[in-house]
Amino acid sequence: MRLQKKPSSLHSEQRSHSDDVRVLYQKVVGQLIKMATEKGCAANPNLKVSSE
């Protein structure tokens, strides 16, 4: 006898995976922005950086 996951359980796992990917994406993009800002300021001390 094969057990199959309930559709609601499968949907919940997909949503959880999607949330994990979103969190990872935000962390990676944040690190890229930080690196770019640091390198830009090192190359040009007069560089203005804004969060707007």
N, C-alpha and C positions, 0 to 999 in steps of 0.2 A: 504494500500500500504506500503510495507516494503522498506526502503532505505538501500542500500548496499554500503559499502565503495568502492571507486575506487581502483583497484589493485595498482596503483602507490602510493596512499595515504597509503594503508596498508603496502606496502614495506617501505615507509618512516618511519612509526611508528615502524616497526621492527628494522630498522637501528638505530633509536633513542634509542630504548630500549637496543640494543646491545652496543651502545656507553655509555649509563648510566651504564651498567654492567661493562664495561671495566674500566671506571673511578672509580667506587666503588672498583673493584678488585685492581687497582693500589694503592688506598689509604690504603686499608686493608693490602696489602703486605708491603707497606712502613712502616706502623705502627708496623707490626710484626718484620721487620728488625731492626727498631729503638729500640724496646723493647729488642730484642735478643742482640743487641750491648751493650745497657746500662747494662743489667744483666751480660753479659759476661765480660765487663770491671770492673764491681763491684766485680765479683768473682775473676778476675785475672787482676790486674792493669797493668801487662806487656803485655797484649793482644794487638796485632797489628791488626788494622782494616784498610782495604783498599777498595777502590771503584772499583778496577780493577778485 
